[in-house]
Amino acid sequence: MSHIIVADDQKINLEAVKLSLESVGIIDNVSYCADGKIALDTAISRFEEALKQYNGSPQQPISAMLLDIQMPMKSGLQVVSEVDAFCARQSGKLVKPVMIYLSSYVTEMVKTKIEK
């Protein structure tokens, strides 16, 4: 079953997302991460496990990643870039997850990067 990864360095934001997901019946198969490095490590681990079970059709071990844009260790933007690069290196063996940015504060510089 596909997985969802949520990453935010603010515990209250993680709780809000958790309540929102639970309200629509998404309770299992969710990882809540306190920073971008943990989110990336979680994603890479799931990708590597899926690659071990590769059977000729693209694997989608993660359906979505909800990422705070500004986090310690790695920002949401950095996580997306590294996940994109990892998936691209797998030559079609992995389906890239949907990426959703979360933020309570967005600067003009971040808006410009997101709009690209």
C-alpha positions in Angstrom: 0.0 0.0 0.0 1.2 3.5 -0.9 2.4 5.8 1.9 2.1 9.5 2.7 5.0 11.5 4.3 4.3 14.7 6.2 7.1 17.0 7.3 7.0 20.1 9.4 9.3 21.4 12.2 6.3 22.8 14.1 4.6 20.1 16.2 1.3 22.0 16.1 1.3 22.0 12.3 2.0 18.2 12.2 -1.0 17.7 14.6 -3.2 19.9 12.4 -2.3 17.9 9.3 -2.8 14.6 11.2 -6.3 15.7 12.3 -7.1 16.7 8.7 -6.0 13.4 7.2 -7.8 11.5 9.9 -11.0 13.4 9.2 -11.0 12.0 5.7 -10.1 8.5 6.9 -6.4 8.5 6.3 -5.0 7.0 9.5 -2.5 4.3 8.5 0.5 4.5 6.2 1.5 8.0 7.2 4.9 9.1 8.5 5.1 12.4 10.4 8.6 13.9 10.3 10.0 16.7 12.4 12.4 18.0 9.7 13.4 17.7 6.1 16.3 15.3 6.6 14.0 12.8 8.4 11.5 13.1 5.6 14.1 12.5 2.9 15.6 9.6 4.8 12.1 8.1 5.1 11.4 8.5 1.4 14.7 7.1 0.3 14.2 4.1 2.6 10.7 3.4 1.1 12.0 3.8 -2.4 14.9 1.4 -1.8 12.5 -1.2 -0.3 10.2 -0.9 -3.4 13.1 -1.3 -5.7 14.0 -4.6 -4.1 10.5 -5.8 -5.1 10.6 -4.3 -8.6 8.8 -6.7 -11.0 8.9 -4.8 -14.3 6.2 -2.3 -13.5 6.8 1.1 -11.9 6.5 1.1 -8.1 4.8 3.8 -6.1 5.7 3.3 -2.5 4.8 7.0 -1.6 1.7 8.5 -3.0 2.3 12.0 -1.6 4.7 14.2 0.4 3.4 17.2 2.3 6.4 19.3 3.1 6.9 22.5 5.0 9.0 24.8 2.8 11.2 26.1 5.6 12.6 23.4 7.9 15.9 22.8 9.6 18.3 20.3 8.2 16.7 20.3 4.7 14.0 22.6 3.4 10.9 21.2 1.6 12.4 22.6 -1.6 15.6 20.6 -1.1 13.7 17.5 -0.3 11.7 17.8 -3.5 14.8 18.3 -5.5 16.5 15.3 -4.0 13.4 13.0 -4.4 13.1 14.2 -8.0 16.8 13.3 -8.7 16.5 9.9 -6.9 13.4 9.0 -8.9 15.0 10.2 -12.2 18.1 7.9 -11.6 15.8 4.9 -11.4 14.9 4.9 -15.1 11.1 4.6 -14.7 11.2 2.0 -11.9 9.6 4.5 -9.5 6.6 6.7 -9.7 7.4 10.1 -8.2 5.0 11.1 -5.4 2.8 14.1 -5.6 4.5 17.0 -3.8 2.5 19.4 -1.7 4.1 22.4 -0.1 3.0 23.6 3.4 3.9 27.0 4.8 2.5 29.6 7.1 5.0 32.2 5.8 6.2 32.5 2.2 8.7 35.1 1.0 8.9 36.4 -2.5 12.0 34.4 -3.1 10.2 31.1 -2.2 7.2 32.1 -4.3 9.5 32.5 -7.3 11.1 29.1 -6.7 7.7 27.4 -6.4 6.2 29.0 -9.5 9.0 27.6 -11.7 
